[in-house]
């Protein structure tokens, strides 16, 4: 939640956006400081992204998925496994794009 959906919303106001965020404090902070509020075009799901992409109702739904999941220690372990990426790719429509923001430290 933050710059990516805000930029997409500004550039493509007719785009439907689903945001998946595990931490309710992040959702609350975004609503307060970044004007990230839900409406008919943007939905915020308080959920675990690794579980969200497993749901059958998400299959072949998205044209674009931006994976931007990290915390203070880097990329959480659940995103180090092939299963997450297979599930996420299954959420894309044919020809859809999956973009990953990789972050790492020198310790990884």
C-alpha positions as CSV (number, residue, x, y, z in Angstrom):
1,X,0.0,0.0,0.0
2,X,1.5,3.3,-0.9
3,X,3.3,4.6,-4.0
4,X,2.5,1.8,-6.4
5,X,-1.3,1.7,-6.2
6,X,-1.4,5.5,-5.8
7,X,0.6,5.9,-9.1
8,X,-1.5,3.3,-10.9
9,X,-4.7,5.0,-9.7
10,X,-3.5,8.5,-10.8
11,X,-2.3,7.2,-14.2
12,X,-5.2,4.9,-14.9
13,X,-8.3,6.1,-13.0
14,X,-10.5,3.4,-14.5
15,X,-8.3,0.6,-13.4
16,X,-9.6,-1.9,-10.9
17,X,-7.1,-2.4,-8.1
18,X,-6.9,-5.1,-5.4
19,X,-4.4,-4.6,-2.7
20,X,-3.5,-7.5,-0.3
21,X,-1.9,-6.5,3.0
22,X,-1.4,-8.7,6.0
23,X,-0.7,-5.9,8.6
24,X,-3.8,-3.9,9.7
25,X,-1.5,-1.1,11.0
26,X,-0.2,-0.6,7.4
27,X,-3.7,-0.4,6.1
28,X,-4.7,2.1,8.7
29,X,-1.6,4.2,8.1
30,X,-2.1,4.2,4.4
31,X,-5.7,5.4,4.9
32,X,-4.5,8.1,7.2
33,X,-1.4,9.3,5.4
34,X,-1.6,8.3,1.8
35,X,-5.3,8.6,1.1
36,X,-5.6,4.9,0.3
37,X,-9.3,4.3,0.8
38,X,-11.5,1.7,-0.7
39,X,-14.1,2.5,-3.4
40,X,-15.7,0.8,-6.3
41,X,-12.3,0.7,-8.2
42,X,-10.0,-0.2,-5.3
43,X,-10.4,-2.9,-2.8
44,X,-8.0,-3.6,0.2
45,X,-7.9,-7.1,1.4
46,X,-6.5,-7.7,4.9
47,X,-5.0,-11.1,4.1
48,X,-1.9,-13.2,3.7
49,X,-0.9,-12.8,0.0
50,X,0.4,-16.4,0.0
51,X,-3.1,-17.6,1.0
52,X,-4.9,-15.1,-1.1
53,X,-3.5,-16.4,-4.4
54,X,-4.6,-20.0,-3.5
55,X,-8.3,-19.1,-3.7
56,X,-10.0,-20.5,-6.7
57,X,-12.0,-17.4,-7.2
58,X,-8.8,-15.5,-7.9
59,X,-7.8,-17.8,-10.8
60,X,-7.3,-16.1,-14.2
61,X,-8.6,-12.8,-12.8
62,X,-5.7,-10.3,-13.1
63,X,-3.9,-8.6,-16.0
64,X,-1.1,-7.5,-13.7
65,X,0.2,-8.6,-10.4
66,X,2.8,-6.6,-8.6
67,X,4.6,-8.6,-5.9
68,X,6.0,-6.1,-3.4
69,X,6.2,-8.2,-0.2
70,X,8.9,-7.6,2.2
71,X,9.5,-6.7,5.8
72,X,12.4,-5.3,7.8
73,X,14.3,-8.5,7.5
74,X,13.8,-8.9,3.7
75,X,11.5,-11.2,1.8
76,X,9.5,-13.4,4.1
77,X,10.2,-17.1,3.9
78,X,6.8,-18.0,2.4
79,X,7.9,-16.1,-0.7
80,X,11.0,-18.2,-1.1
81,X,9.1,-21.2,-2.3
82,X,8.0,-22.1,-5.8
83,X,4.4,-22.9,-4.7
84,X,3.6,-19.2,-4.1
85,X,4.8,-18.2,-7.6
86,X,2.8,-21.0,-9.2
87,X,-0.3,-19.9,-7.4
88,X,0.3,-16.3,-8.2
89,X,0.9,-17.0,-11.9
90,X,-2.4,-19.0,-12.0
91,X,-4.2,-15.8,-11.0
92,X,-3.2,-14.1,-14.2
93,X,-5.3,-13.9,-17.3
94,X,-3.6,-15.2,-20.5
95,X,-0.9,-12.7,-21.4
96,X,-0.9,-11.2,-17.9
97,X,2.2,-9.7,-16.3
98,X,3.8,-10.7,-13.0
99,X,6.2,-8.1,-11.6
100,X,8.4,-8.8,-8.6
101,X,10.1,-6.2,-6.4
102,X,13.2,-8.0,-5.0
103,X,14.9,-6.6,-2.0
104,X,17.8,-8.2,-0.2
105,X,20.5,-7.5,2.2
106,X,24.2,-8.3,2.0
107,X,23.5,-11.0,4.6
108,X,21.2,-13.0,2.3
